[in-house]
Amino acid sequence: QVYLVESGGGLVQAGRSLNLSCAASGGTFASYDMAWFRQRPGKEREFVALITSSGLRTVYADSVKGRFTLSRDNNKSTLHLQMNSLKPEDTAVYYCNAHRPDDQVPWGRGTQVTVSS
């Protein structure tokens, strides 16, 4: 069974930065394209960013492009999402998981990010 644990969220003012981490255990992390998703209040969970298994390619949602940077460390089975220039509309619970639905494992608790204006 693979477990995902997200961390690094918090309350920050608009324009500031946060770095989220995702730790995976119990599986072959390095084999999968991984992604961050978020669920804003009253909204469906949405895609934020993905990184290929090798770490060589990243893709971002238009809403975060140029502000967020996703990286991974396959030796440590971790993902990192550097979030800069945060906006109130980035307020959400952030989750990590495999990018493809067929590869996804049970969702973790996520980490709450709250951006005040």
Sine and cosine of phi, psi and omega as CSV:
sin_phi,cos_phi,sin_psi,cos_psi,sin_omega,cos_omega
0.00,0.00,0.77,-0.64,0.03,-1.00
-1.00,-0.02,0.69,-0.72,0.06,-1.00
-0.88,-0.47,0.65,-0.76,0.03,-1.00
-0.86,-0.51,0.75,-0.66,0.01,-1.00
-0.78,-0.63,0.88,-0.47,0.01,-1.00
-0.99,-0.12,0.53,-0.85,0.02,-1.00
-0.44,-0.90,0.18,-0.98,0.10,-0.99
0.97,-0.25,-0.08,1.00,0.00,-1.00
-0.95,0.33,0.08,-1.00,0.02,-1.00
0.19,-0.98,-0.15,-0.99,0.03,-1.00
-0.96,-0.27,0.85,-0.53,0.02,-1.00
-0.69,-0.73,0.32,-0.95,0.08,-1.00
-0.99,0.13,0.44,-0.90,0.06,-1.00
-0.81,0.59,0.64,-0.77,0.00,-1.00
1.00,-0.06,-0.25,0.97,-0.01,-1.00
-1.00,0.04,-0.07,-1.00,-0.10,-0.99
-0.81,-0.58,0.40,-0.92,0.15,-0.99
-0.61,-0.79,0.45,-0.89,0.08,-1.00
-0.83,-0.56,0.91,-0.41,0.01,-1.00
-1.00,-0.03,0.54,-0.84,0.06,-1.00
-0.82,-0.58,0.48,-0.88,0.08,-1.00
-0.72,-0.69,0.83,-0.56,0.03,-1.00
-0.94,-0.35,0.78,-0.63,0.01,-1.00
-0.93,-0.36,0.62,-0.78,0.04,-1.00
-0.64,-0.77,0.47,-0.88,0.11,-0.99
1.00,0.06,0.17,0.99,-0.02,-1.00
-0.50,-0.87,-0.10,-1.00,0.00,-1.00
-0.99,-0.12,0.97,0.24,-0.08,-1.00
-0.80,0.60,-0.69,0.72,-0.12,-0.99
-0.91,0.42,-0.23,0.97,-0.05,-1.00
-0.99,0.11,-0.23,0.97,-0.19,-0.98
-0.90,-0.43,0.59,-0.81,0.27,-0.96
-0.94,0.35,0.75,-0.66,-0.06,-1.00
-0.89,-0.45,0.36,-0.93,-0.07,-1.00
-0.53,-0.85,0.33,-0.94,0.21,-0.98
-0.95,-0.32,0.61,-0.79,0.07,-1.00
-0.78,-0.62,0.27,-0.96,0.08,-1.00
-0.57,-0.82,0.44,-0.90,0.06,-1.00
-0.81,-0.59,0.94,-0.33,0.03,-1.00
-0.99,0.14,0.40,-0.92,-0.04,-1.00
-0.80,0.60,0.81,-0.59,0.05,-1.00
0.97,0.26,0.16,0.99,-0.05,-1.00
-0.87,-0.49,0.25,-0.97,0.12,-0.99
-0.97,0.26,0.38,-0.93,0.10,-1.00
-0.89,0.45,0.67,-0.74,-0.06,-1.00
-0.74,-0.67,0.41,-0.91,0.01,-1.00
-0.95,0.31,0.65,-0.76,0.06,-1.00
-0.91,-0.42,-0.79,0.62,-0.07,-1.00
-0.29,-0.96,0.47,-0.88,0.09,-1.00
-0.73,-0.69,0.38,-0.92,0.07,-1.00
-0.69,-0.73,0.70,-0.71,-0.01,-1.00
-0.93,0.36,0.26,-0.96,-0.08,-1.00
-0.85,0.53,-0.56,0.83,0.00,-1.00
-0.98,0.20,-0.31,0.95,-0.08,-1.00
0.99,0.10,0.07,1.00,-0.11,-0.99
-1.00,0.09,-0.31,0.95,-0.05,-1.00
-0.72,-0.69,0.67,-0.74,0.06,-1.00
-0.79,-0.62,0.47,-0.88,0.05,-1.00
-0.71,-0.71,0.66,-0.75,-0.06,-1.00
-0.81,-0.58,0.53,-0.85,0.17,-0.98
-0.91,0.43,0.53,-0.85,-0.02,-1.00
-0.83,0.55,-0.56,0.83,-0.08,-1.00
-0.93,0.38,-0.32,0.95,-0.04,-1.00
-0.87,-0.49,-0.09,1.00,-0.06,-1.00
-0.85,0.52,0.73,-0.68,-0.01,-1.00
1.00,0.05,-0.20,0.98,0.00,-1.00
-0.91,-0.42,-0.53,0.85,-0.04,-1.00
-0.95,-0.30,0.56,-0.83,0.06,-1.00
-0.72,-0.69,0.80,-0.59,-0.04,-1.00
-0.96,-0.29,0.70,-0.71,0.06,-1.00
-0.63,-0.77,0.22,-0.98,0.02,-1.00
-0.59,-0.81,0.42,-0.91,0.11,-0.99
-0.80,-0.59,0.98,-0.18,-0.07,-1.00
-0.93,0.37,-0.44,0.90,0.03,-1.00
-0.93,0.37,-0.51,0.86,-0.01,-1.00
-0.96,-0.28,0.02,1.00,-0.02,-1.00
0.80,0.59,0.76,0.65,-0.01,-1.00
-0.75,-0.66,0.47,-0.88,0.13,-0.99
-0.89,-0.46,0.52,-0.86,0.07,-1.00
-0.72,-0.70,0.73,-0.69,0.05,-1.00
-0.87,-0.49,0.96,-0.28,0.06,-1.00
-1.00,0.07,0.86,-0.51,-0.06,-1.00
-0.90,-0.44,0.91,-0.41,0.00,-1.00
-0.93,-0.37,0.27,-0.96,0.05,-1.00
0.75,0.66,0.76,0.65,-0.08,-1.00
-0.90,0.44,0.55,-0.83,-0.01,-1.00
-0.86,-0.51,0.41,-0.91,0.05,-1.00
-0.82,0.58,-0.54,0.84,0.00,-1.00
-0.96,0.30,-0.09,1.00,0.13,-0.99
-0.99,0.11,-0.11,0.99,0.03,-1.00
-0.86,0.51,0.83,-0.56,-0.09,-1.00
-0.04,-1.00,0.18,-0.98,0.24,-0.97
-1.00,-0.05,0.79,-0.61,-0.07,-1.00
-0.97,-0.24,0.71,-0.70,-0.03,-1.00
-0.79,-0.61,0.50,-0.87,0.16,-0.99
-0.92,-0.40,0.43,-0.91,0.07,-1.00
-0.10,-1.00,0.14,-0.99,0.13,-0.99
-0.88,0.48,0.51,-0.86,-0.05,-1.00
-0.94,0.33,-0.68,0.73,-0.07,-1.00
-0.99,0.12,0.73,-0.69,-0.03,-1.00
-0.82,0.58,-0.59,0.81,-0.03,-1.00
-0.93,0.37,-0.35,0.94,-0.01,-1.00
-0.99,-0.10,-0.14,0.99,-0.14,-0.99
-0.95,0.32,0.53,-0.85,0.02,-1.00
-0.93,-0.37,0.11,-0.99,0.00,-1.00
-0.80,0.60,0.68,-0.73,-0.04,-1.00
-0.93,0.36,0.60,-0.80,0.10,-1.00
-0.98,0.20,-0.18,-0.98,-0.01,-1.00
-0.98,0.20,-0.33,0.94,-0.06,-1.00
0.98,0.18,0.07,-1.00,0.05,-1.00
-0.71,-0.70,0.75,-0.67,-0.10,-0.99
-0.99,0.15,0.78,-0.63,0.11,-0.99
-0.89,-0.46,0.83,-0.56,0.03,-1.00
-0.82,-0.57,0.83,-0.56,-0.03,-1.00
-0.90,-0.43,0.88,-0.48,0.00,-1.00
-1.00,-0.05,0.52,-0.86,-0.03,-1.00
-1.00,0.05,0.00,0.00,0.00,0.00
